[in-house]
Amino acid sequence: MAKEAAKKKSKGRWSLYQVSGNKLERKNNSCPKCGQGTFMAKHANRWYCGQCRYVEMFSK
Ligand SMILES: [Zn+2]
């Protein structure tokens, strides 16, 4: 049971990754201020870091 719970708990974080073959690719940008471990949330025209409030605009 404990094993199942741990698996479920980590699922949210792992959804940020995409596994291609045996390589792990990040789907989200990581924050340049907080480092590789911190992901930024994607909004309509910008990336937003919930940790340090850093915002990176982008245009397509
Ligand atoms: Zn940050």
N, CA, C, O and the ligand as a Tripos MOL2 file, in Angstrom:
@<TRIPOS>MOLECULE
protein
  241   239    61     0     0
PROTEIN
NO_CHARGES

@<TRIPOS>ATOM
      1 N           0.8290   -1.2180    0.0000 N.3       1 MET1
      2 CA          0.0000    0.0000    0.0000 C.3       1 MET1
      3 C           0.8580    1.2600    0.0000 C.2       1 MET1
      4 O           0.5950    2.2060   -0.7430 O.2       1 MET1
      5 N           1.8840    1.2570    0.8420 N.am      2 ALA2
      6 CA          2.7610    2.4300    0.9490 C.3       2 ALA2
      7 C           3.4510    2.7070   -0.3830 C.2       2 ALA2
      8 O           3.6700    3.8590   -0.7580 O.2       2 ALA2
      9 N           3.7770    1.6610   -1.0690 N.am      3 LYS3
     10 CA          4.4430    1.7870   -2.3590 C.3       3 LYS3
     11 C           3.5150    2.4640   -3.3770 C.2       3 LYS3
     12 O           3.9430    3.3220   -4.1490 O.2       3 LYS3
     13 N           2.2910    2.0780   -3.3630 N.am      4 GLU4
     14 CA          1.3050    2.6620   -4.2730 C.3       4 GLU4
     15 C           1.1350    4.1600   -4.0220 C.2       4 GLU4
     16 O           1.0690    4.9590   -4.9560 O.2       4 GLU4
     17 N           1.0670    4.5130   -2.7570 N.am      5 ALA5
     18 CA          0.8710    5.9170   -2.3720 C.3       5 ALA5
     19 C           2.0340    6.7790   -2.8580 C.2       5 ALA5
     20 O           1.8330    7.8820   -3.3680 O.2       5 ALA5
     21 N           3.2330    6.2720   -2.6970 N.am      6 ALA6
     22 CA          4.4290    7.0090   -3.1200 C.3       6 ALA6
     23 C           4.4260    7.2050   -4.6240 C.2       6 ALA6
     24 O           4.8270    8.2500   -5.1360 O.2       6 ALA6
     25 N           3.9740    6.1940   -5.3040 N.am      7 LYS7
     26 CA          3.9120    6.2370   -6.7630 C.3       7 LYS7
     27 C           2.9440    7.3230   -7.2260 C.2       7 LYS7
     28 O           3.2240    8.0880   -8.1490 O.2       7 LYS7
     29 N           1.8200    7.3610   -6.5630 N.am      8 LYS8
     30 CA          0.7810    8.3250   -6.9110 C.3       8 LYS8
     31 C           1.2480    9.7480   -6.6300 C.2       8 LYS8
     32 O           0.9730   10.6710   -7.3970 O.2       8 LYS8
     33 N           1.9520    9.9040   -5.5280 N.am      9 LYS9
     34 CA          2.3930   11.2180   -5.0890 C.3       9 LYS9
     35 C           3.3880   11.8400   -6.0710 C.2       9 LYS9
     36 O           3.3670   13.0480   -6.3050 O.2       9 LYS9
     37 N           4.2430   11.0160   -6.6340 N.am     10 SER10
     38 CA          5.3000   11.5230   -7.5100 C.3      10 SER10
     39 C           4.8120   11.7120   -8.9430 C.2      10 SER10
     40 O           5.5460   12.2100   -9.7960 O.2      10 SER10
     41 N           3.6080   11.3230   -9.1910 N.am     11 LYS11
     42 CA          3.0960   11.3530  -10.5620 C.3      11 LYS11
     43 C           3.0440   12.7830  -11.1150 C.2      11 LYS11
     44 O           3.3360   13.0140  -12.2880 O.2      11 LYS11
     45 N           2.6730   13.7300  -10.2640 N.am     12 GLY12
     46 CA          2.5440   15.1090  -10.7120 C.3      12 GLY12
     47 C           3.8420   15.6600  -11.2400 C.2      12 GLY12
     48 O           3.8720   16.3310  -12.2720 O.2      12 GLY12
     49 N           4.9160   15.3750  -10.5300 N.am     13 ARG13
     50 CA          6.2160   15.8950  -10.9380 C.3      13 ARG13
     51 C           6.6910   15.2260  -12.2260 C.2      13 ARG13
     52 O           7.2900   15.8680  -13.0900 O.2      13 ARG13
     53 N           6.4200   13.9600  -12.3380 N.am     14 TRP14
     54 CA          6.9060   13.2310  -13.5100 C.3      14 TRP14
     55 C           6.1540   13.6030  -14.7700 C.2      14 TRP14
     56 O           6.6290   13.3520  -15.8770 O.2      14 TRP14
     57 N           4.9910   14.1970  -14.6130 N.am     15 SER15
     58 CA          4.2490   14.6080  -15.7990 C.3      15 SER15
     59 C           4.9410   15.7750  -16.4970 C.2      15 SER15
     60 O           4.5940   16.1260  -17.6240 O.2      15 SER15
     61 N           5.9080   16.3660  -15.8290 N.am     16 LEU16
     62 CA          6.6650   17.4590  -16.4290 C.3      16 LEU16
     63 C           7.7290   16.9350  -17.3940 C.2      16 LEU16
     64 O           8.3440   17.6920  -18.1460 O.2      16 LEU16
     65 N           7.9190   15.6490  -17.3470 N.am     17 TYR17
     66 CA          8.9370   15.0520  -18.1980 C.3      17 TYR17
     67 C           8.2990   14.2370  -19.3140 C.2      17 TYR17
     68 O           7.1860   13.7260  -19.1830 O.2      17 TYR17
     69 N           9.0040   14.1360  -20.3680 N.am     18 GLN18
     70 CA          8.5720   13.2580  -21.4360 C.3      18 GLN18
     71 C           9.6840   12.2570  -21.6970 C.2      18 GLN18
     72 O          10.8360   12.6320  -21.9140 O.2      18 GLN18
     73 N           9.3370   11.0180  -21.6750 N.am     19 VAL19
     74 CA         10.3490    9.9900  -21.8870 C.3      19 VAL19
     75 C          10.3570    9.5690  -23.3500 C.2      19 VAL19
     76 O           9.3560    9.0890  -23.8820 O.2      19 VAL19
     77 N          11.4780    9.7550  -23.9730 N.am     20 SER20
     78 CA         11.6170    9.2890  -25.3420 C.3      20 SER20
     79 C          12.7620    8.2880  -25.3910 C.2      20 SER20
     80 O          13.9250    8.6520  -25.2160 O.2      20 SER20
     81 N          12.4260    7.0340  -25.6280 N.am     21 GLY21
     82 CA         13.4280    5.9790  -25.5480 C.3      21 GLY21
     83 C          13.8580    5.8440  -24.0970 C.2      21 GLY21
     84 O          13.0190    5.6730  -23.2130 O.2      21 GLY21
     85 N          15.1500    5.9190  -23.8480 N.am     22 ASN22
     86 CA         15.6090    5.9220  -22.4560 C.3      22 ASN22
     87 C          16.1530    7.2910  -22.0910 C.2      22 ASN22
     88 O          16.9120    7.4410  -21.1340 O.2      22 ASN22
     89 N          15.7550    8.2780  -22.8620 N.am     23 LYS23
     90 CA         16.1730    9.6480  -22.5830 C.3      23 LYS23
     91 C          15.0260   10.4130  -21.9440 C.2      23 LYS23
     92 O          13.8550   10.1940  -22.2560 O.2      23 LYS23
     93 N          15.3890   11.3070  -21.0480 N.am     24 LEU24
     94 CA         14.3770   12.0780  -20.3480 C.3      24 LEU24
     95 C          14.3960   13.5150  -20.8630 C.2      24 LEU24
     96 O          15.4310   14.1810  -20.8260 O.2      24 LEU24
     97 N          13.2700   13.9780  -21.3320 N.am     25 GLU25
     98 CA         13.2290   15.3460  -21.8460 C.3      25 GLU25
     99 C          12.2370   16.1770  -21.0590 C.2      25 GLU25
    100 O          11.1440   15.7260  -20.7160 O.2      25 GLU25
    101 N          12.6490   17.4010  -20.7840 N.am     26 ARG26
    102 CA         11.7600   18.2980  -20.0470 C.3      26 ARG26
    103 C          10.7710   18.9460  -21.0060 C.2      26 ARG26
    104 O          11.1350   19.4080  -22.0870 O.2      26 ARG26
    105 N           9.5430   18.9670  -20.5950 N.am     27 LYS27
    106 CA          8.5240   19.6210  -21.4050 C.3      27 LYS27
    107 C           8.4540   21.1090  -21.0900 C.2      27 LYS27
    108 O           8.1450   21.9290  -21.9560 O.2      27 LYS27
    109 N           8.7430   21.4400  -19.8450 N.am     28 ASN28
    110 CA          8.6590   22.8360  -19.4290 C.3      28 ASN28
    111 C          10.0330   23.4840  -19.3640 C.2      28 ASN28
    112 O          11.0500   22.8080  -19.2100 O.2      28 ASN28
    113 N          10.0420   24.7800  -19.4820 N.am     29 ASN29
    114 CA         11.2610   25.5330  -19.2440 C.3      29 ASN29
    115 C          11.6410   25.4370  -17.7810 C.2      29 ASN29
    116 O          10.7760   25.3170  -16.9130 O.2      29 ASN29
    117 N          12.9230   25.4900  -17.5100 N.am     30 SER30
    118 CA         13.3300   25.6210  -16.1190 C.3      30 SER30
    119 C          13.7520   27.0670  -15.8940 C.2      30 SER30
    120 O          14.2100   27.7550  -16.8060 O.2      30 SER30
    121 N          13.5840   27.4960  -14.6670 N.am     31 CYS31
    122 CA         13.8380   28.8950  -14.3460 C.3      31 CYS31
    123 C          15.3300   29.2040  -14.3570 C.2      31 CYS31
    124 O          16.1040   28.4870  -13.7220 O.2      31 CYS31
    125 N          15.7570   30.2520  -15.0610 N.am     32 PRO32
    126 CA         17.1720   30.6320  -15.1130 C.3      32 PRO32
    127 C          17.6820   31.1430  -13.7660 C.2      32 PRO32
    128 O          18.8830   31.1290  -13.4990 O.2      32 PRO32
    129 N          16.7600   31.5920  -12.9280 N.am     33 LYS33
    130 CA         17.1670   32.1090  -11.6180 C.3      33 LYS33
    131 C          17.2170   30.9980  -10.5750 C.2      33 LYS33
    132 O          18.1320   30.9440   -9.7530 O.2      33 LYS33
    133 N          16.2260   30.1150  -10.6190 N.am     34 CYS34
    134 CA         16.1340   29.0650   -9.6030 C.3      34 CYS34
    135 C          16.9220   27.8210   -9.9960 C.2      34 CYS34
    136 O          17.2570   27.0050   -9.1380 O.2      34 CYS34
    137 N          17.2190   27.6720  -11.2690 N.am     35 GLY35
    138 CA         18.0110   26.5300  -11.6880 C.3      35 GLY35
    139 C          17.1860   25.4440  -12.3450 C.2      35 GLY35
    140 O          15.9740   25.5720  -12.5220 O.2      35 GLY35
    141 N          17.8720   24.3760  -12.7010 N.am     36 GLN36
    142 CA         17.2940   23.3120  -13.4960 C.3      36 GLN36
    143 C          16.1160   22.6050  -12.8150 C.2      36 GLN36
    144 O          15.2120   22.1090  -13.4880 O.2      36 GLN36
    145 N          16.1310   22.5640  -11.4960 N.am     37 GLY37
    146 CA         15.1010   21.7980  -10.7890 C.3      37 GLY37
    147 C          13.7480   22.4940  -10.7170 C.2      37 GLY37
    148 O          12.7470   21.8800  -10.3470 O.2      37 GLY37
    149 N          13.7200   23.7680  -11.0690 N.am     38 THR38
    150 CA         12.4840   24.5300  -10.9350 C.3      38 THR38
    151 C          11.8470   24.7810  -12.2920 C.2      38 THR38
    152 O          12.4750   25.3290  -13.1980 O.2      38 THR38
    153 N          10.6110   24.3780  -12.4150 N.am     39 PHE39
    154 CA          9.9420   24.5140  -13.6910 C.3      39 PHE39
    155 C           9.0790   25.7620  -13.7390 C.2      39 PHE39
    156 O           8.5600   26.2230  -12.7230 O.2      39 PHE39
    157 N           8.9410   26.2860  -14.9250 N.am     40 MET40
    158 CA          8.1190   27.4710  -15.0960 C.3      40 MET40
    159 C           6.7900   27.0700  -15.7190 C.2      40 MET40
    160 O           6.7190   26.1690  -16.5550 O.2      40 MET40
    161 N           5.7520   27.7520  -15.2960 N.am     41 ALA41
    162 CA          4.4330   27.4610  -15.8210 C.3      41 ALA41
    163 C           4.2300   28.1970  -17.1340 C.2      41 ALA41
    164 O           4.6020   29.3620  -17.2680 O.2      41 ALA41
    165 N           3.6450   27.5160  -18.0880 N.am     42 LYS42
    166 CA          3.4470   28.1300  -19.3880 C.3      42 LYS42
    167 C           2.1000   28.8420  -19.4270 C.2      42 LYS42
    168 O           1.0620   28.2540  -19.1210 O.2      42 LYS42
    169 N           2.1340   30.0860  -19.7980 N.am     43 HIS43
    170 CA          0.9140   30.8470  -19.9930 C.3      43 HIS43
    171 C           0.8050   31.1950  -21.4750 C.2      43 HIS43
    172 O           1.6410   30.7830  -22.2790 O.2      43 HIS43
    173 N          -0.2010   31.9350  -21.8220 N.am     44 ALA44
    174 CA         -0.4950   32.2240  -23.2300 C.3      44 ALA44
    175 C           0.7170   32.7500  -23.9890 C.2      44 ALA44
    176 O           1.0240   32.2770  -25.0830 O.2      44 ALA44
    177 N           1.3990   33.7240  -23.4090 N.am     45 ASN45
    178 CA          2.5330   34.3150  -24.1240 C.3      45 ASN45
    179 C           3.7470   34.5030  -23.2370 C.2      45 ASN45
    180 O           4.6040   35.3430  -23.5140 O.2      45 ASN45
    181 N           3.8190   33.7220  -22.1730 N.am     46 ARG46
    182 CA          4.9640   33.8820  -21.2810 C.3      46 ARG46
    183 C           5.1640   32.6460  -20.4130 C.2      46 ARG46
    184 O           4.2490   31.8500  -20.2060 O.2      46 ARG46
    185 N           6.3900   32.5120  -19.9120 N.am     47 TRP47
    186 CA          6.7040   31.5170  -18.9030 C.3      47 TRP47
    187 C           6.7200   32.2120  -17.5560 C.2      47 TRP47
    188 O           7.1860   33.3450  -17.4360 O.2      47 TRP47
    189 N           6.2110   31.5330  -16.5500 N.am     48 TYR48
    190 CA          6.1290   32.1370  -15.2310 C.3      48 TYR48
    191 C           6.6930   31.1970  -14.1800 C.2      48 TYR48
    192 O           6.3060   30.0310  -14.1050 O.2      48 TYR48
    193 N           7.6180   31.7130  -13.3620 N.am     49 CYS49
    194 CA          8.1800   30.9120  -12.2790 C.3      49 CYS49
    195 C           7.4480   31.2040  -10.9800 C.2      49 CYS49
    196 O           7.4320   32.3440  -10.5170 O.2      49 CYS49
    197 N           6.8430   30.1810  -10.3920 N.am     50 GLY50
    198 CA          6.0920   30.3480   -9.1530 C.3      50 GLY50
    199 C           6.9970   30.5780   -7.9520 C.2      50 GLY50
    200 O           6.5380   31.0440   -6.9100 O.2      50 GLY50
    201 N           8.2750   30.2560   -8.0900 N.am     51 GLN51
    202 CA          9.2110   30.3780   -6.9710 C.3      51 GLN51
    203 C           9.6790   31.8200   -6.7850 C.2      51 GLN51
    204 O           9.5760   32.3790   -5.6930 O.2      51 GLN51
    205 N          10.1900   32.4120   -7.8560 N.am     52 CYS52
    206 CA         10.7920   33.7430   -7.7270 C.3      52 CYS52
    207 C          10.0170   34.7950   -8.5230 C.2      52 CYS52
    208 O          10.4120   35.9580   -8.6010 O.2      52 CYS52
    209 N           8.8910   34.3490   -9.1170 N.am     53 ARG53
    210 CA          8.0270   35.2660   -9.8830 C.3      53 ARG53
    211 C           8.6920   35.7910  -11.1480 C.2      53 ARG53
    212 O           8.2770   36.8110  -11.6980 O.2      53 ARG53
    213 N           9.6960   35.1090  -11.5930 N.am     54 TYR54
    214 CA         10.3500   35.5040  -12.8260 C.3      54 TYR54
    215 C           9.4330   35.2310  -14.0060 C.2      54 TYR54
    216 O           8.8250   34.1640  -14.0950 O.2      54 TYR54
    217 N           9.3350   36.1890  -14.9040 N.am     55 VAL55
    218 CA          8.4880   36.0370  -16.0800 C.3      55 VAL55
    219 C           9.3160   36.1980  -17.3430 C.2      55 VAL55
    220 O          10.0720   37.1580  -17.4910 O.2      55 VAL55
    221 N           9.1650   35.2680  -18.2260 N.am     56 GLU56
    222 CA          9.8740   35.3480  -19.4980 C.3      56 GLU56
    223 C           8.8460   35.3880  -20.6210 C.2      56 GLU56
    224 O           8.1030   34.4320  -20.8430 O.2      56 GLU56
    225 N           8.8210   36.5070  -21.3150 N.am     57 MET57
    226 CA          7.8640   36.6680  -22.4080 C.3      57 MET57
    227 C           8.3720   35.9410  -23.6530 C.2      57 MET57
    228 O           9.5800   35.8200  -23.8610 O.2      57 MET57
    229 N           7.4710   35.4750  -24.4490 N.am     58 PHE58
    230 CA          7.8710   34.9430  -25.7430 C.3      58 PHE58
    231 C           6.7830   35.2310  -26.7600 C.2      58 PHE58
    232 O           5.6160   35.4010  -26.4070 O.2      58 PHE58
    233 N           7.1650   35.2820  -27.9930 N.am     59 SER59
    234 CA          6.2000   35.5030  -29.0620 C.3      59 SER59
    235 C           6.4090   34.4420  -30.1270 C.2      59 SER59
    236 O           7.5340   33.9970  -30.3530 O.2      59 SER59
    237 N           5.3750   34.0530  -30.7550 N.am     60 LYS60
    238 CA          5.4960   33.0250  -31.7880 C.3      60 LYS60
    239 C           5.3960   33.6040  -33.1700 C.2      60 LYS60
    240 O           5.4770   32.8700  -34.1540 O.2      60 LYS60
    241 ZN         12.5000   31.1430  -10.4670 Zn       61 ZN61
@<TRIPOS>BOND
     1     1     2 1
     2     2     3 1
     3     3     4 2
     4     3     5 am
     5     5     6 1
     6     6     7 1
     7     7     8 2
     8     7     9 am
     9     9    10 1
    10    10    11 1
    11    11    12 2
    12    11    13 am
    13    13    14 1
    14    14    15 1
    15    15    16 2
    16    15    17 am
    17    17    18 1
    18    18    19 1
    19    19    20 2
    20    19    21 am
    21    21    22 1
    22    22    23 1
    23    23    24 2
    24    23    25 am
    25    25    26 1
    26    26    27 1
    27    27    28 2
    28    27    29 am
    29    29    30 1
    30    30    31 1
    31    31    32 2
    32    31    33 am
    33    33    34 1
    34    34    35 1
    35    35    36 2
    36    35    37 am
    37    37    38 1
    38    38    39 1
    39    39    40 2
    40    39    41 am
    41    41    42 1
    42    42    43 1
    43    43    44 2
    44    43    45 am
    45    45    46 1
    46    46    47 1
    47    47    48 2
    48    47    49 am
    49    49    50 1
    50    50    51 1
    51    51    52 2
    52    51    53 am
    53    53    54 1
    54    54    55 1
    55    55    56 2
    56    55    57 am
    57    57    58 1
    58    58    59 1
    59    59    60 2
    60    59    61 am
    61    61    62 1
    62    62    63 1
    63    63    64 2
    64    63    65 am
    65    65    66 1
    66    66    67 1
    67    67    68 2
    68    67    69 am
    69    69    70 1
    70    70    71 1
    71    71    72 2
    72    71    73 am
    73    73    74 1
    74    74    75 1
    75    75    76 2
    76    75    77 am
    77    77    78 1
    78    78    79 1
    79    79    80 2
    80    79    81 am
    81    81    82 1
    82    82    83 1
    83    83    84 2
    84    83    85 am
    85    85    86 1
    86    86    87 1
    87    87    88 2
    88    87    89 am
    89    89    90 1
    90    90    91 1
    91    91    92 2
    92    91    93 am
    93    93    94 1
    94    94    95 1
    95    95    96 2
    96    95    97 am
    97    97    98 1
    98    98    99 1
    99    99   100 2
   100    99   101 am
   101   101   102 1
   102   102   103 1
   103   103   104 2
   104   103   105 am
   105   105   106 1
   106   106   107 1
   107   107   108 2
   108   107   109 am
   109   109   110 1
   110   110   111 1
   111   111   112 2
   112   111   113 am
   113   113   114 1
   114   114   115 1
   115   115   116 2
   116   115   117 am
   117   117   118 1
   118   118   119 1
   119   119   120 2
   120   119   121 am
   121   121   122 1
   122   122   123 1
   123   123   124 2
   124   123   125 am
   125   125   126 1
   126   126   127 1
   127   127   128 2
   128   127   129 am
   129   129   130 1
   130   130   131 1
   131   131   132 2
   132   131   133 am
   133   133   134 1
   134   134   135 1
   135   135   136 2
   136   135   137 am
   137   137   138 1
   138   138   139 1
   139   139   140 2
   140   139   141 am
   141   141   142 1
   142   142   143 1
   143   143   144 2
   144   143   145 am
   145   145   146 1
   146   146   147 1
   147   147   148 2
   148   147   149 am
   149   149   150 1
   150   150   151 1
   151   151   152 2
   152   151   153 am
   153   153   154 1
   154   154   155 1
   155   155   156 2
   156   155   157 am
   157   157   158 1
   158   158   159 1
   159   159   160 2
   160   159   161 am
   161   161   162 1
   162   162   163 1
   163   163   164 2
   164   163   165 am
   165   165   166 1
   166   166   167 1
   167   167   168 2
   168   167   169 am
   169   169   170 1
   170   170   171 1
   171   171   172 2
   172   171   173 am
   173   173   174 1
   174   174   175 1
   175   175   176 2
   176   175   177 am
   177   177   178 1
   178   178   179 1
   179   179   180 2
   180   179   181 am
   181   181   182 1
   182   182   183 1
   183   183   184 2
   184   183   185 am
   185   185   186 1
   186   186   187 1
   187   187   188 2
   188   187   189 am
   189   189   190 1
   190   190   191 1
   191   191   192 2
   192   191   193 am
   193   193   194 1
   194   194   195 1
   195   195   196 2
   196   195   197 am
   197   197   198 1
   198   198   199 1
   199   199   200 2
   200   199   201 am
   201   201   202 1
   202   202   203 1
   203   203   204 2
   204   203   205 am
   205   205   206 1
   206   206   207 1
   207   207   208 2
   208   207   209 am
   209   209   210 1
   210   210   211 1
   211   211   212 2
   212   211   213 am
   213   213   214 1
   214   214   215 1
   215   215   216 2
   216   215   217 am
   217   217   218 1
   218   218   219 1
   219   219   220 2
   220   219   221 am
   221   221   222 1
   222   222   223 1
   223   223   224 2
   224   223   225 am
   225   225   226 1
   226   226   227 1
   227   227   228 2
   228   227   229 am
   229   229   230 1
   230   230   231 1
   231   231   232 2
   232   231   233 am
   233   233   234 1
   234   234   235 1
   235   235   236 2
   236   235   237 am
   237   237   238 1
   238   238   239 1
   239   239   240 2
@<TRIPOS>SUBSTRUCTURE
     1 MET1         2 RESIDUE 1 A MET
     2 ALA2         6 RESIDUE 1 A ALA
     3 LYS3        10 RESIDUE 1 A LYS
     4 GLU4        14 RESIDUE 1 A GLU
     5 ALA5        18 RESIDUE 1 A ALA
     6 ALA6        22 RESIDUE 1 A ALA
     7 LYS7        26 RESIDUE 1 A LYS
     8 LYS8        30 RESIDUE 1 A LYS
     9 LYS9        34 RESIDUE 1 A LYS
    10 SER10       38 RESIDUE 1 A SER
    11 LYS11       42 RESIDUE 1 A LYS
    12 GLY12       46 RESIDUE 1 A GLY
    13 ARG13       50 RESIDUE 1 A ARG
    14 TRP14       54 RESIDUE 1 A TRP
    15 SER15       58 RESIDUE 1 A SER
    16 LEU16       62 RESIDUE 1 A LEU
    17 TYR17       66 RESIDUE 1 A TYR
    18 GLN18       70 RESIDUE 1 A GLN
    19 VAL19       74 RESIDUE 1 A VAL
    20 SER20       78 RESIDUE 1 A SER
    21 GLY21       82 RESIDUE 1 A GLY
    22 ASN22       86 RESIDUE 1 A ASN
    23 LYS23       90 RESIDUE 1 A LYS
    24 LEU24       94 RESIDUE 1 A LEU
    25 GLU25       98 RESIDUE 1 A GLU
    26 ARG26      102 RESIDUE 1 A ARG
    27 LYS27      106 RESIDUE 1 A LYS
    28 ASN28      110 RESIDUE 1 A ASN
    29 ASN29      114 RESIDUE 1 A ASN
    30 SER30      118 RESIDUE 1 A SER
    31 CYS31      122 RESIDUE 1 A CYS
    32 PRO32      126 RESIDUE 1 A PRO
    33 LYS33      130 RESIDUE 1 A LYS
    34 CYS34      134 RESIDUE 1 A CYS
    35 GLY35      138 RESIDUE 1 A GLY
    36 GLN36      142 RESIDUE 1 A GLN
    37 GLY37      146 RESIDUE 1 A GLY
    38 THR38      150 RESIDUE 1 A THR
    39 PHE39      154 RESIDUE 1 A PHE
    40 MET40      158 RESIDUE 1 A MET
    41 ALA41      162 RESIDUE 1 A ALA
    42 LYS42      166 RESIDUE 1 A LYS
    43 HIS43      170 RESIDUE 1 A HIS
    44 ALA44      174 RESIDUE 1 A ALA
    45 ASN45      178 RESIDUE 1 A ASN
    46 ARG46      182 RESIDUE 1 A ARG
    47 TRP47      186 RESIDUE 1 A TRP
    48 TYR48      190 RESIDUE 1 A TYR
    49 CYS49      194 RESIDUE 1 A CYS
    50 GLY50      198 RESIDUE 1 A GLY
    51 GLN51      202 RESIDUE 1 A GLN
    52 CYS52      206 RESIDUE 1 A CYS
    53 ARG53      210 RESIDUE 1 A ARG
    54 TYR54      214 RESIDUE 1 A TYR
    55 VAL55      218 RESIDUE 1 A VAL
    56 GLU56      222 RESIDUE 1 A GLU
    57 MET57      226 RESIDUE 1 A MET
    58 PHE58      230 RESIDUE 1 A PHE
    59 SER59      234 RESIDUE 1 A SER
    60 LYS60      238 RESIDUE 1 A LYS
    61 ZN61       241 GROUP 0 **** ****
